[in-house]
Amino acid sequence: MQDLIKLDLVDLVMAVGLMAIAIGLSAWEKLGLELNLAIATGRTILQLIVLGYVFDFIFAVGNIWAVLAILTVMLTIAAIAARNRISQKIPQVLPLVWGAILASTALTVLYVNFLIIQPNRWYEPQYMLPLAGILLGNAMNAAAIAGDRLVSTINMTSVEIETHLSLGATPQQAVKQYRKEAIRAALIPTLNQMMLIGMVALPGITSGQILAGVNPLDAVSYEILIMFMVVVANLLTTILVTRGLCRQFFNSAMQLV
């Protein structure tokens, strides 16, 4: 296999040229995306450079508290982003989303680290940070989709829910179907990706590993593991988020509020 071809500063500047082309195309078609593309380009460069230096420092130090600190920051950002994408502002939703993403990510990563990868240290940054980062990003999207779908559905079907309640149904029974639909909606993108993975396009993680010189079979093995991790984390996150959100819509007298 050919040795890794490293990208230098000139190569990265040429890469920025791709975004210049995108901005030019937007201007040509009068899409109005030029400013957004420019801001996204700047943020991508800045955020990834900072991330690279932070990870390089944590890898060198290998301290458990440094690992947990950066994961806490990433978790909080993911929870805030998911909360902001839920259309209706509901009290206590941030702690709910934060806890759901934490529980799903922690359980999945610890399962993989202790039972599958088994690194010398369970918090080994080389494994803990990439795996947790992938799960946090996916769990964030799943929480946002399920939460927004559930909130919107409950708001649109309040009459139906109150009818069920008046007929003796519990709050859990009244919204059970809407909760299931929200969870399914959040899992559809992941399931669709799994159905076509490796057939329509190479997943980004596998492509990145192959470009970095990793044996393709090793890269695919990790991709299989990651996809299964994502499914479990997303499903657990949506179950916890939708369950918590449902409780926010009812008072102690089991009335819709």
C-alpha positions in Angstrom: 0.0 0.0 0.0 1.2 3.5 -0.9 2.6 5.6 2.0 0.3 8.3 3.4 0.3 11.5 1.3 0.3 14.3 3.8 -1.4 17.6 3.0 0.7 20.7 3.6 -0.4 24.3 3.9 -0.4 24.8 0.1 -2.7 21.8 -0.3 -5.1 23.1 2.2 -5.1 26.5 0.5 -6.0 24.8 -2.7 -8.7 22.9 -0.8 -10.2 26.3 0.2 -10.4 27.0 -3.6 -13.2 24.4 -3.7 -15.2 26.6 -1.4 -14.4 29.6 -3.6 -15.8 27.7 -6.5 -19.0 27.0 -4.5 -19.3 30.7 -3.5 -18.8 31.6 -7.2 -21.5 29.2 -8.3 -23.9 30.5 -5.7 -23.3 34.1 -6.9 -23.7 33.0 -10.5 -27.1 31.3 -9.8 -28.1 34.2 -7.5 -28.8 31.7 -4.6 -27.9 34.2 -1.9 -25.7 31.6 -0.1 -22.4 33.4 -0.5 -22.2 34.8 3.0 -23.4 31.5 4.6 -20.8 29.5 2.6 -18.0 32.0 3.6 -18.9 31.8 7.3 -19.2 28.0 7.1 -15.8 27.8 5.5 -14.2 30.0 8.1 -15.9 28.1 11.0 -14.9 24.8 9.6 -11.3 25.7 9.3 -11.1 27.4 12.7 -13.0 24.7 14.6 -11.1 21.8 13.1 -7.7 23.4 13.6 -8.6 24.0 17.3 -9.9 20.5 17.5 -6.7 19.1 16.1 -4.5 20.9 18.6 -6.8 20.0 21.5 -6.8 16.3 20.5 -3.1 16.4 20.0 -2.6 17.7 23.5 -5.0 15.2 25.0 -3.4 12.3 23.2 0.0 13.4 24.5 -1.2 13.9 28.1 -3.4 10.8 28.1 -5.1 12.1 31.3 -8.6 10.8 32.2 -9.8 14.2 33.4 -8.7 15.9 30.2 -10.6 13.3 28.2 -13.7 13.7 30.3 -13.5 17.5 30.2 -13.4 17.7 26.4 -16.2 15.1 26.2 -18.3 17.2 28.6 -17.9 20.2 26.4 -18.8 18.3 23.3 -21.8 16.8 25.0 -23.1 20.2 26.2 -22.7 21.7 22.7 -24.6 18.7 21.2 -27.4 19.0 23.7 -27.8 22.8 23.2 -27.9 22.3 19.4 -30.5 19.6 19.7 -32.6 21.7 22.1 -32.4 24.7 19.7 -33.8 22.5 16.8 -36.9 21.6 18.7 -39.5 24.2 17.5 -41.3 24.7 20.8 -39.3 25.9 23.8 -40.2 23.6 26.6 -38.9 24.1 30.2 -36.3 21.6 31.4 -35.7 20.2 27.9 -32.0 21.0 27.9 -31.2 18.8 31.0 -33.5 16.1 29.5 -31.6 16.1 26.2 -28.2 16.4 27.9 -29.0 13.4 30.1 -30.4 11.3 27.3 -27.4 11.9 25.0 -25.0 11.3 28.0 -26.6 8.0 28.9 -26.8 6.6 25.4 -23.3 7.6 24.5 -21.7 6.5 27.7 -23.4 3.1 27.7 -22.5 2.4 24.1 -18.9 3.5 24.2 -18.2 1.7 27.5 -19.8 -1.5 26.1 -17.5 -1.3 23.0 -14.4 -0.4 25.0 -14.7 -3.1 27.6 -16.1 -5.9 25.5 -14.9 -5.3 21.9 -11.9 -3.0 21.5 -10.5 -3.6 25.0 -7.7 -0.9 25.0 -5.1 -0.8 27.7 -6.9 2.0 29.4 -10.7 2.2 29.1 -10.5 5.9 28.5 -7.7 5.7 25.9 -8.1 9.0 23.9 -7.3 7.4 20.6 -10.5 5.3 20.9 -12.7 7.2 23.3 -12.7 10.6 21.6 -13.4 9.5 18.0 -16.1 7.0 19.0 -17.8 9.3 21.5 -17.6 12.2 19.0 -19.4 10.1 16.3 -22.1 9.0 18.7 -22.6 12.5 20.1 -23.2 14.0 16.6 -25.6 11.3 15.6 -27.4 11.3 19.0 -27.8 15.1 18.7 -29.5 14.7 15.3 -31.7 11.9 16.5 -32.8 13.8 19.6 -33.6 16.9 17.5 -35.7 15.0 14.9 -37.6 12.9 17.5 -38.1 15.8 19.8 -39.4 18.2 17.2 -41.6 15.5 15.6 -43.2 14.6 18.9 -43.7 18.2 20.0 -45.3 19.2 16.6 -47.5 16.1 16.6 -48.8 16.7 20.1 -49.6 20.3 19.4 -51.5 19.4 16.2 -53.5 16.5 17.8 -54.3 18.0 21.2 -58.1 17.4 20.6 -57.5 13.7 19.9 -55.3 13.4 23.0 -57.8 15.0 25.2 -60.5 12.7 23.8 -58.4 9.7 24.8 -57.8 11.1 28.2 -61.6 11.7 28.7 -62.2 8.1 27.8 -59.9 6.9 30.6 -56.6 6.6 28.8 -53.4 7.4 30.7 -51.1 10.1 29.3 -48.7 7.4 28.2 -51.5 5.6 26.3 -52.8 8.8 24.7 -49.4 9.7 23.1 -48.0 6.2 22.6 -48.5 6.2 18.9 -47.1 9.7 18.4 -44.1 8.7 20.4 -43.5 5.7 18.3 -43.7 7.7 15.1 -41.2 10.3 16.4 -38.7 7.5 17.3 -39.2 5.9 13.9 -38.7 9.2 12.1 -35.4 9.8 14.0 -34.1 6.3 13.0 -35.0 6.5 9.3 -31.9 8.3 8.2 -29.6 5.8 10.0 -31.5 2.8 8.7 -31.5 4.2 5.2 -27.7 4.7 5.4 -27.2 1.1 6.7 -29.3 -0.3 3.8 -27.1 1.3 1.1 -23.8 1.6 2.9 -20.9 0.5 0.7 -23.2 0.2 -2.3 -24.0 3.7 -3.3 -21.1 5.5 -1.6 -18.3 4.9 0.8 -19.0 6.2 4.3 -16.9 9.2 5.2 -15.2 7.4 8.1 -14.1 4.5 6.0 -12.9 6.9 3.2 -10.9 8.9 5.7 -9.2 5.8 7.1 -8.4 4.5 3.7 -6.9 7.9 2.7 -4.9 7.8 5.9 -3.3 4.5 4.9 -5.4 2.1 6.9 -6.0 -1.4 5.4 -9.4 -1.3 3.7 -10.6 -4.5 5.6 -9.6 -2.9 8.9 -11.4 0.3 7.9 -14.5 -1.6 7.0 -14.4 -3.6 10.2 -14.5 -0.4 12.2 -17.2 1.0 10.0 -19.4 -2.0 10.8 -18.8 -1.4 14.5 -19.5 2.3 14.3 -22.8 1.8 12.4 -24.1 -0.6 15.0 -23.0 1.8 17.8 -24.8 4.6 16.1 -28.1 2.6 15.9 -28.0 1.7 19.6 -27.1 5.2 20.7 -29.7 6.9 18.5 -32.5 4.5 19.5 -31.7 4.8 23.2 -31.4 8.6 23.0 -34.8 9.0 21.2 -36.5 6.6 23.7 -35.3 8.7 26.6 -36.0 12.1 25.0 -39.5 11.3 23.9 -40.4 9.7 27.2 -39.2 12.8 29.0 -40.9 15.2 26.6 -44.2 13.4 27.0 -44.1 14.0 30.7 -43.7 17.8 30.1 -47.1 18.0 28.4 -49.1 16.6 31.3 -49.7 17.9 34.8 -50.0 15.9 38.0 -53.8 15.5 37.3 -52.9 13.8 34.0 -54.3 16.7 32.0 -52.8 18.0 28.8 -51.1 21.4 29.4 
